[in-house]
Amino acid sequence: MERPMTNLDTVRSSAASLIQLERGKIPPQALDLEEVVLGAMLIDKKGVDEIIDILHPEVFYREAHQHIYQAIFTLFESSEPIDLLTVSAELKKSGKLDAVGGNHYLIGLTQKVASSAHIEFHARIILQKYIQRSLIKISNEIIQEAYDESTDVFDLLDAAESKLYDVTQGNIKRSAETAQNLVIQAKKKIEEIANKEGLSGVPSGFDQLDKLTSGWQPSDLVIVAARPGMGKTALTLSMARNIAVNGQIGVAFFSLEMSSVQLITRLISAETGLSSEKLRTGKLEKHEWEQLNVKVKALESAPLYIDDTPSLSIFDLRAKARRLASQHQIKLIIIDYLQLMTAGSNQKGGNREQEISTISRNLKALAKELNIPVIALSQLSRAVETRGGTKRPILSDLRESGAIEQDADIVSFIYRPEYYQITEWDDEERSSTTGQAEFIVAKHRNGGLDNIRLKFVGNLGKFENLDTFDTPFEFQSKLNSNQESNPFITKDLPSPNDAFGMPDSDDVPF
C-alpha cells in the first residue's frame, strides 16, 4: 500500500530540484555589467565613443539588451544624439520598445550608473563572456560533427580551425552586409588612401609594377607563372626582400621546392653582392667576410618567415597562414610553387586537374579570409617551347588547370628571351635582351595589362628595376672629398659679365 504524499515530501522534492538547478550549467554571462554599460551609454556620449567599435548587438546575453544596443548603434551611425528620449523613439520606430520592457526599463538602466568611467573595461568583460559562449557553441558543433562517421576528418579539422580563428578575431563573421554599410566602408577606404602617401597595397619594390597595380591588394590571389629556369623563385625572393627589408612588412614564404637555408643563402647572395658559388664554398676574402657581416644585418631584422615543409597540403597551409597572421601580422603570403602542393588526403586517387582546382580555389578563399594578398608561383606547360616566334607565354599555357586563371585576380608571366638565345627585343629599337626580363601582366581583374621590363642579375639570382645601375660597392674620389683643399680648383674667378664685358641691353648684335 502506497503512503500518501505529505507536505514534508513536497518540501523535500522542491529542495532537491533547487539543488539540481544550482548544480546545472548556465552559459557565461555578465547581466549586471550589460546593464551598467548600456546605462553609461545612455547618459554620456563619451561612453558611446569608447566602446562602439568593441561591441556588437550579439555580444549581449539578454535579448532586450541586444535591441537597446542596436538602437544606440543606429543612432550613432546616423550621427544623431544618444539619450533616453532618442533611444526610446528609435526602439518605438523599430517596434521593439515593449519587448525591452518599455521606458520604465530604460530609466532603470540610467539609474544604475553615475558616469561612464571604466566603461571600456566593463565592455571587454562582456565581450569575453560572449567569446566563452561562442567557444561553447562551436565546441558542441565540433563534437556533434565528430560523431558523424560520414564527415571527412580533414574537412572537420579545417572547419574547426576556421571557426576558432573567427573567434580569435573578436567577432563571429556576419553572413551578409547591406549595400549601405559596404558603401560607407568603401568610401572610408578611398578617403584613407587619398590621405595616405604612396600605394594602397603592399609595394613590390618594382616601380613600374607598383604603378600598374598600386601595390599587391588585400584579398587578391596573384599567379606568377613561368617555365623552369626563368627565375620565378628569384623574382619572388627579390620581392619578399623588398617588402620585408625596405618596407618592414611581414611576409610568409612557403617554399615547397627549396630548403629554407638554401633560400636564405640566395637572399644573402643578392644582399651582399657575393655569388652563390662563393657562399657555397665559403672561400671568402677578409673584406668579403666584413661585407657579409655588415650587409646581412638588415636581413636579420626583417619580418620574413620561411616555411619549407615539403608536399604541403592546402589544409596545413591554411592553418599555418592563420597562425602567422594572428601572431606576426603578416601582410603577404608567397607559395613556391603551386604544383608541388597537395589537396589533402580526401583527394587521393582523384584527377590532378581537380586537385589543382581545389588548391587554387582554397588559396583565393584564404586571401579573402585573411584579407591579404597571396602570391602563388606556377609552372607553365611545354606548349611555350613548341611555339615559334618570341615564345612569350599566354594564359592557355597555364599547366594542369583552367581554374587557376579563373580564380586568380592577377595572372602574370616571367619571360627572359636570353633563355631561348633571343638576343634582341621585338620592338622598334631592337635593343639587347642581355640581363633583362619581362614581367607580363596577362590578366588583371581590377586594373590594366602591361609588359614591364626588369633587370635580371643572374649570378646573384635577383631582379631589380631596369633603370637602377647601383653596385654593391661605392668608389669615392679623393678629389671630391674636400673642396676647400682641392689644388685643382681655381678660386675667386670673375663673373662672365666682368670677364667678357657682356652688354646690358637685350639686343643681340648677330
C-alpha positions as CSV (number, residue, x, y, z in Angstrom):
1,M,0.0,0.0,0.0
2,E,1.4,3.4,-1.1
3,R,2.0,6.0,1.6
4,P,0.1,9.3,0.9
5,M,2.3,12.3,0.0
6,T,2.8,14.7,2.8
7,N,3.8,18.4,2.9
8,L,7.2,17.3,4.0
9,D,7.7,15.3,0.8
10,T,6.7,18.3,-1.3
11,V,9.3,20.4,0.6
12,R,11.9,17.7,0.0
13,S,11.3,17.4,-3.7
14,S,11.3,21.2,-4.2
15,A,14.6,21.4,-2.3
16,A,16.0,18.6,-4.4
17,S,15.1,20.4,-7.7
18,L,16.6,23.6,-6.3
19,I,19.8,21.8,-5.6
20,Q,19.8,20.3,-9.1
21,L,19.3,23.7,-10.7
22,E,22.2,25.1,-8.7
23,R,24.4,22.4,-9.9
24,G,23.3,22.9,-13.5
25,K,25.3,24.8,-16.0
26,I,24.4,28.3,-17.1
27,P,26.1,30.0,-20.1
28,P,28.8,32.6,-19.1
29,Q,27.2,36.0,-18.8
30,A,27.5,39.3,-17.0
31,L,24.0,40.8,-16.9
32,D,24.8,43.4,-14.3
33,L,27.7,44.7,-16.4
34,E,25.5,44.7,-19.5
35,E,23.1,47.0,-17.6
36,V,25.9,49.3,-16.4
37,V,27.4,49.6,-19.9
38,L,24.0,50.4,-21.6
39,G,23.2,52.9,-18.8
40,A,26.5,54.6,-19.2
41,M,25.9,54.9,-23.0
42,L,22.5,56.5,-22.4
43,I,23.9,59.2,-20.0
44,D,27.3,60.0,-21.6
45,K,28.3,60.3,-25.3
46,K,32.0,59.7,-24.3
47,G,31.0,56.2,-23.2
48,V,29.5,55.5,-26.7
49,D,32.6,56.6,-28.5
50,E,34.8,54.4,-26.3
51,I,33.1,51.1,-26.9
52,I,31.1,51.4,-30.2
53,D,33.9,49.6,-32.1
54,I,34.4,46.9,-29.4
55,L,30.9,45.6,-29.1
56,H,28.1,44.5,-31.5
57,P,24.5,43.5,-30.6
58,E,25.1,39.7,-30.5
59,V,27.6,40.2,-27.7
60,F,24.8,40.9,-25.2
61,Y,23.3,37.9,-23.4
62,R,19.8,39.3,-22.8
63,E,17.7,39.9,-26.0
64,A,16.3,43.2,-24.6
65,H,19.9,44.5,-24.3
66,Q,20.6,43.5,-27.9
67,H,17.7,45.6,-29.1
68,I,18.8,48.6,-26.9
69,Y,22.4,48.4,-28.2
70,Q,21.2,48.1,-31.8
71,A,19.1,51.3,-31.3
72,I,22.1,53.1,-29.9
73,F,24.3,51.9,-32.8
74,T,21.8,53.0,-35.4
75,L,21.6,56.5,-33.9
76,F,25.5,56.6,-33.7
77,E,25.8,55.7,-37.4
78,S,23.4,58.5,-38.5
79,S,25.2,61.0,-36.1
80,E,22.1,61.5,-34.0
81,P,22.3,62.4,-30.3
82,I,22.1,59.4,-27.9
83,D,20.0,59.8,-24.8
84,L,16.9,58.3,-23.1
85,L,14.4,60.1,-25.5
86,T,16.2,59.4,-28.8
87,V,16.8,55.7,-27.9
88,S,13.2,55.3,-26.8
89,A,12.0,56.9,-30.0
90,E,14.3,54.6,-32.1
91,L,13.0,51.5,-30.3
92,K,9.4,52.6,-30.8
93,K,10.2,53.1,-34.5
94,S,11.5,49.5,-34.8
95,G,8.6,48.1,-32.8
96,K,11.0,46.9,-30.0
97,L,10.1,49.2,-27.1
98,D,7.6,46.9,-25.4
99,A,9.9,43.9,-26.0
100,V,12.7,45.6,-23.9
101,G,10.4,46.5,-21.1
102,G,9.2,50.0,-22.1
103,N,10.5,53.4,-21.0
104,H,10.5,52.2,-17.4
105,Y,13.3,49.7,-18.1
106,L,15.4,52.3,-19.9
107,I,15.0,54.7,-17.0
108,G,16.1,51.9,-14.6
109,L,19.3,51.5,-16.7
110,T,20.3,55.1,-16.3
111,Q,19.8,54.9,-12.5
112,K,22.2,52.0,-12.2
113,V,25.3,54.1,-13.1
114,A,26.7,57.5,-12.3
115,S,29.3,58.0,-15.0
116,S,31.0,56.3,-18.0
117,A,34.2,55.7,-16.0
118,H,35.6,52.2,-16.6
119,I,33.1,51.5,-19.3
120,E,35.8,50.1,-21.7
121,F,36.9,47.6,-19.0
122,H,33.3,46.5,-18.4
123,A,32.7,46.2,-22.2
124,R,35.8,43.9,-22.6
125,I,34.4,41.6,-19.8
126,I,31.1,41.4,-21.7
127,L,33.0,40.5,-24.9
128,Q,35.0,37.8,-23.0
129,K,31.7,36.2,-21.8
130,Y,30.4,36.3,-25.4
131,I,33.6,34.7,-26.7
132,Q,33.3,32.0,-24.0
133,R,29.6,31.3,-25.1
134,S,30.8,31.2,-28.8
135,L,33.5,28.7,-27.9
136,I,31.0,26.5,-26.1
137,K,28.7,26.7,-29.1
138,I,31.5,25.9,-31.6
139,S,32.8,23.0,-29.4
140,N,29.3,21.5,-29.3
141,E,29.1,21.7,-33.1
142,I,32.5,20.1,-33.5
143,I,31.5,17.3,-31.0
144,Q,28.3,16.6,-33.0
145,E,30.2,16.6,-36.3
146,A,33.0,14.4,-34.9
147,Y,30.5,11.7,-34.0
148,D,29.2,11.7,-37.6
149,E,31.1,8.9,-39.4
150,S,30.5,10.3,-42.9
151,T,32.4,13.6,-42.1
152,D,35.9,13.7,-43.6
153,V,38.3,14.3,-40.7
154,F,40.4,16.8,-42.6
155,D,37.3,18.9,-43.5
156,L,36.3,18.7,-39.9
157,L,39.8,20.0,-38.8
158,D,39.7,22.8,-41.4
159,A,36.2,23.8,-40.3
160,A,37.1,23.8,-36.6
161,E,40.2,25.9,-37.2
162,S,38.3,28.3,-39.3
163,K,35.6,28.8,-36.7
164,L,38.2,29.2,-33.9
165,Y,40.1,31.7,-36.0
166,D,36.9,33.8,-36.3
167,V,36.5,33.8,-32.6
168,T,40.1,34.9,-32.0
169,Q,39.5,37.9,-34.4
170,G,37.0,39.1,-31.7
171,N,33.7,38.6,-33.5
172,I,31.9,35.9,-35.4
173,K,31.5,36.9,-39.1
174,R,28.1,38.0,-40.1
175,S,26.7,36.2,-43.1
176,A,25.7,39.3,-45.2
177,E,26.1,43.1,-45.0
178,T,23.8,45.7,-46.5
179,A,24.9,47.8,-49.5
180,Q,24.7,50.9,-47.4
181,N,27.3,49.6,-44.9
182,L,29.6,48.4,-47.7
183,V,29.4,51.8,-49.5
184,I,30.3,53.5,-46.2
185,Q,33.3,51.1,-45.8
186,A,34.4,51.6,-49.4
187,K,34.2,55.4,-49.0
188,K,36.3,55.3,-45.8
189,K,38.9,53.2,-47.6
190,I,39.1,55.6,-50.5
191,E,39.5,58.5,-48.1
192,E,42.3,56.7,-46.2
193,I,44.1,56.0,-49.5
194,A,43.7,59.6,-50.6
195,N,45.2,60.9,-47.3
196,K,48.0,58.4,-47.4
197,E,51.1,58.9,-49.4
198,G,52.1,56.2,-51.8
199,L,50.4,52.9,-52.6
200,S,47.2,51.4,-51.4
201,G,48.5,47.9,-51.3
202,V,51.8,46.1,-50.4
203,P,54.6,47.6,-52.6
204,S,56.6,45.0,-54.6
205,G,59.6,47.3,-54.9
206,F,59.4,47.3,-58.7
207,D,58.3,50.8,-59.6
208,Q,56.6,50.1,-62.9
209,L,54.7,47.1,-61.5
210,D,53.6,49.1,-58.4
211,K,52.4,51.9,-60.7
212,L,50.2,49.4,-62.6
213,T,48.8,47.5,-59.5
214,S,49.2,50.3,-56.8
215,G,50.8,47.5,-54.8
216,W,49.5,44.0,-54.2
217,Q,45.9,44.4,-53.0
218,P,44.3,42.7,-49.9
219,S,42.3,39.5,-50.7
220,D,43.9,39.2,-54.2
221,L,45.3,35.9,-55.5
222,V,48.3,36.6,-57.7
223,I,49.7,33.9,-60.0
224,V,53.3,34.3,-61.2
225,A,53.9,31.6,-63.9
226,A,56.9,30.7,-66.0
227,R,58.9,27.8,-67.5
228,P,61.6,26.2,-65.3
229,G,64.8,28.3,-65.1
230,M,63.1,31.6,-65.9
231,G,63.6,33.0,-62.4
232,K,60.3,32.5,-60.6
233,T,61.9,31.9,-57.2
234,A,64.5,34.7,-57.8
235,L,61.7,37.2,-58.6
236,T,59.5,36.4,-55.6
237,L,62.6,36.3,-53.3
238,S,63.6,39.8,-54.6
239,M,60.0,40.9,-54.0
240,A,59.9,39.4,-50.5
241,R,63.3,41.1,-49.7
242,N,62.0,44.5,-50.9
243,I,58.8,44.2,-48.8
244,A,60.4,42.8,-45.6
245,V,63.7,44.7,-45.6
246,N,62.8,48.0,-47.2
247,G,59.1,48.2,-46.1
248,Q,59.4,46.3,-42.8
249,I,56.1,44.5,-43.8
250,G,55.6,40.9,-42.6
251,V,56.0,38.2,-45.4
252,A,55.4,34.5,-45.1
253,F,57.3,32.4,-47.7
254,F,56.2,28.8,-48.2
255,S,58.9,27.0,-50.1
256,L,58.0,23.5,-51.3
257,E,60.9,23.3,-53.7
258,M,64.0,24.6,-51.8
259,S,65.1,24.3,-48.2
260,S,64.9,27.4,-46.0
261,V,68.7,27.5,-45.7
262,Q,69.1,27.5,-49.5
263,L,66.6,30.3,-49.8
264,I,68.2,32.5,-47.2
265,T,71.7,31.8,-48.8
266,R,70.2,33.2,-52.1
267,L,68.9,36.2,-50.2
268,I,72.3,36.8,-48.6
269,S,73.9,36.5,-52.1
270,A,71.6,39.1,-53.5
271,E,72.0,41.4,-50.5
272,T,75.8,41.2,-50.3
273,G,76.8,41.0,-54.0
274,L,78.7,37.8,-53.3
275,S,78.0,35.0,-55.7
276,S,76.2,31.8,-54.6
277,E,79.3,29.8,-55.6
278,K,81.5,31.8,-53.1
279,L,78.9,31.4,-50.4
280,R,78.6,27.7,-51.1
281,T,82.3,27.0,-50.9
282,G,82.9,29.5,-48.1
283,K,86.2,30.8,-49.7
284,L,85.8,34.4,-48.9
285,E,88.5,37.1,-48.6
286,K,88.8,39.1,-45.4
287,H,87.0,42.2,-46.9
288,E,84.2,39.8,-48.2
289,W,83.7,38.4,-44.7
290,E,83.3,42.0,-43.4
291,Q,80.9,42.8,-46.3
292,L,78.9,39.7,-45.4
293,N,78.6,40.6,-41.7
294,V,77.6,44.2,-42.4
295,K,75.1,43.6,-45.2
296,V,73.2,40.7,-43.6
297,K,72.2,42.9,-40.6
298,A,69.2,44.4,-42.4
299,L,68.2,40.9,-43.5
300,E,68.4,39.6,-39.9
301,S,65.9,42.1,-38.6
302,A,63.5,41.7,-41.5
303,P,60.0,40.3,-40.6
304,L,60.4,37.4,-43.1
305,Y,59.1,33.9,-42.2
306,I,60.1,30.9,-44.3
307,D,58.5,27.5,-44.1
308,D,60.0,24.7,-46.2
309,T,57.6,21.8,-45.4
310,P,57.6,19.5,-48.4
311,S,54.4,18.4,-50.1
312,L,52.4,20.9,-48.0
313,S,48.6,20.3,-48.1
314,I,46.2,23.1,-48.6
315,F,44.8,22.4,-45.1
316,D,48.2,22.7,-43.5
317,L,49.0,25.9,-45.4
318,R,45.7,27.5,-44.3
319,A,46.4,26.5,-40.6
320,K,49.9,27.8,-40.7
321,A,48.9,31.1,-42.5
322,R,46.2,31.8,-40.0
323,R,48.7,31.3,-37.2
324,L,51.2,33.6,-38.8
325,A,48.6,36.2,-39.5
326,S,47.4,36.3,-35.8
327,Q,50.9,36.0,-34.2
328,H,53.1,38.0,-36.6
329,Q,50.6,40.2,-38.5
330,I,51.9,39.1,-41.9
331,K,50.6,41.1,-44.9
332,L,51.7,38.9,-47.8
333,I,51.9,35.1,-48.5
334,I,54.2,33.6,-51.2
335,I,53.9,30.0,-52.3
336,D,56.7,28.4,-54.3
337,Y,55.2,26.6,-56.1
338,L,51.5,25.6,-56.6
339,Q,52.0,22.3,-58.4
340,L,54.0,20.8,-55.5
341,M,51.1,21.3,-53.1
342,T,48.5,18.6,-52.3
343,A,44.8,18.9,-51.7
344,G,44.8,16.7,-48.7
345,S,44.0,13.0,-48.1
346,N,40.4,13.3,-49.2
347,Q,41.6,13.9,-52.8
348,K,43.7,10.7,-53.1
349,G,43.3,8.9,-56.4
350,G,41.4,11.8,-58.0
351,N,42.1,13.7,-61.1
352,R,45.2,16.0,-60.8
353,E,43.3,18.8,-62.6
354,Q,40.5,18.7,-60.0
355,E,43.2,18.7,-57.2
356,I,44.8,21.9,-58.7
357,S,41.3,23.4,-59.0
358,T,40.7,22.7,-55.3
359,I,44.1,24.2,-54.3
360,S,43.6,27.4,-56.3
361,R,40.0,27.8,-55.0
362,N,41.2,27.4,-51.4
363,L,44.1,29.9,-52.0
364,K,41.6,32.5,-53.1
365,A,39.4,31.7,-50.1
366,L,42.5,32.1,-47.8
367,A,43.3,35.5,-49.4
368,K,39.8,36.7,-48.7
369,E,39.6,35.2,-45.2
370,L,42.9,36.8,-44.0
371,N,42.3,39.9,-46.2
372,I,45.9,39.9,-47.5
373,P,47.4,39.2,-51.0
374,V,48.5,35.6,-51.8
375,I,51.2,35.2,-54.5
376,A,51.4,31.6,-55.9
377,L,54.0,30.5,-58.3
378,S,53.0,28.1,-61.1
379,Q,54.7,26.1,-63.8
380,L,53.8,26.5,-67.5
381,S,53.2,23.7,-69.9
382,R,55.7,22.8,-72.7
383,A,53.4,24.5,-75.3
384,V,55.6,27.6,-74.9
385,E,58.7,25.7,-76.1
386,T,57.0,24.3,-79.2
387,R,55.7,27.7,-80.4
388,G,57.6,29.8,-82.9
389,G,58.3,33.5,-82.6
390,T,59.1,35.3,-79.4
391,K,57.9,32.4,-77.1
392,R,56.0,34.8,-74.8
393,P,53.7,32.8,-72.5
394,I,49.9,33.2,-72.9
395,L,47.0,32.3,-70.5
396,S,46.3,29.0,-72.2
397,D,49.9,27.9,-71.2
398,L,49.0,27.6,-67.5
399,R,49.6,24.0,-66.6
400,E,47.0,21.4,-65.5
401,S,44.0,23.6,-64.8
402,G,42.0,26.4,-66.3
403,A,40.7,27.0,-62.8
404,I,44.0,28.9,-61.9
405,E,43.3,31.7,-64.4
406,Q,39.6,31.8,-63.3
407,D,40.3,32.0,-59.5
408,A,43.3,34.4,-59.8
409,D,42.8,38.2,-59.7
410,I,46.2,38.8,-61.4
411,V,47.9,36.3,-63.7
412,S,51.4,37.2,-64.7
413,F,54.3,35.6,-66.6
414,I,58.1,35.9,-66.5
415,Y,59.8,35.9,-69.9
416,R,63.6,36.0,-70.4
417,P,64.4,36.0,-74.2
418,E,68.1,35.2,-73.3
419,Y,66.9,31.7,-72.2
420,Y,65.9,31.0,-75.8
421,Q,69.0,32.6,-77.3
422,I,67.0,35.6,-78.5
423,T,69.4,38.5,-78.3
424,E,67.1,41.4,-79.4
425,W,63.8,42.6,-78.2
426,D,61.0,42.5,-80.7
427,D,60.4,46.3,-80.6
428,E,61.3,49.2,-82.8
429,E,64.6,49.8,-81.0
430,R,65.7,46.2,-81.3
431,S,67.6,46.7,-78.0
432,S,69.7,44.0,-76.4
433,T,68.0,41.4,-74.2
434,T,71.1,40.8,-72.1
435,G,70.4,40.8,-68.4
436,Q,66.8,41.7,-69.0
437,A,63.4,40.1,-68.3
438,E,59.8,40.9,-69.0
439,F,57.1,40.7,-66.3
440,I,53.9,40.2,-68.3
441,V,50.5,41.0,-66.6
442,A,48.1,38.9,-68.7
443,K,45.1,39.2,-66.5
444,H,44.2,41.9,-64.1
445,R,40.7,41.9,-62.6
446,N,40.9,45.4,-61.2
447,G,43.3,47.2,-63.5
448,G,45.2,47.4,-66.8
449,L,47.6,45.0,-68.5
450,D,51.2,45.7,-69.4
451,N,54.6,44.1,-70.2
452,I,57.1,45.5,-67.6
453,R,60.9,45.2,-68.2
454,L,63.1,44.3,-65.3
455,K,66.8,43.9,-64.8
456,F,67.9,40.3,-64.1
457,V,71.2,39.7,-62.3
458,G,71.9,36.0,-62.9
459,N,75.0,35.5,-60.8
460,L,73.2,36.9,-57.7
461,G,69.8,35.4,-58.6
462,K,67.8,38.7,-58.2
463,F,65.6,41.1,-60.2
464,E,65.8,44.9,-60.0
465,N,64.2,47.9,-61.6
466,L,65.6,48.4,-65.1
467,D,66.7,52.0,-64.6
468,T,68.8,51.4,-61.5
469,F,72.5,50.9,-62.0
470,D,73.8,50.7,-58.4
471,T,76.6,48.4,-57.5
472,P,77.3,46.9,-54.1
473,F,80.5,49.0,-53.9
474,E,80.9,52.7,-53.8
475,F,84.0,54.4,-55.1
476,Q,84.7,57.8,-53.6
477,S,87.2,60.1,-55.3
478,K,89.7,61.9,-53.1
479,L,89.3,65.0,-55.3
480,N,85.7,65.4,-54.2
481,S,86.3,64.7,-50.5
482,N,87.4,68.2,-49.6
483,Q,86.5,71.1,-51.9
484,E,88.4,73.6,-49.9
485,S,91.8,72.0,-50.0
486,N,91.5,70.8,-53.6
487,P,94.5,72.2,-55.6
488,F,92.8,71.9,-58.9
489,I,90.0,74.3,-58.2
490,T,90.7,78.0,-59.1
491,K,89.2,80.2,-56.5
492,D,87.6,83.7,-56.9
493,L,87.0,83.7,-60.6
494,P,85.4,86.8,-62.1
495,S,81.8,86.6,-63.3
496,P,81.1,86.1,-67.0
497,N,79.9,89.7,-67.3
498,D,83.1,91.1,-65.8
499,A,85.3,88.8,-67.8
500,F,83.7,89.2,-71.3
501,G,82.0,92.6,-70.9
502,M,78.5,91.4,-71.8
503,P,76.2,94.3,-72.9
504,D,73.4,95.4,-70.6
505,S,70.9,95.6,-73.4
506,D,68.9,92.6,-74.6
507,D,69.8,93.4,-78.2
508,V,72.0,90.7,-79.6
509,P,74.3,92.1,-82.4
510,F,74.1,88.9,-84.5
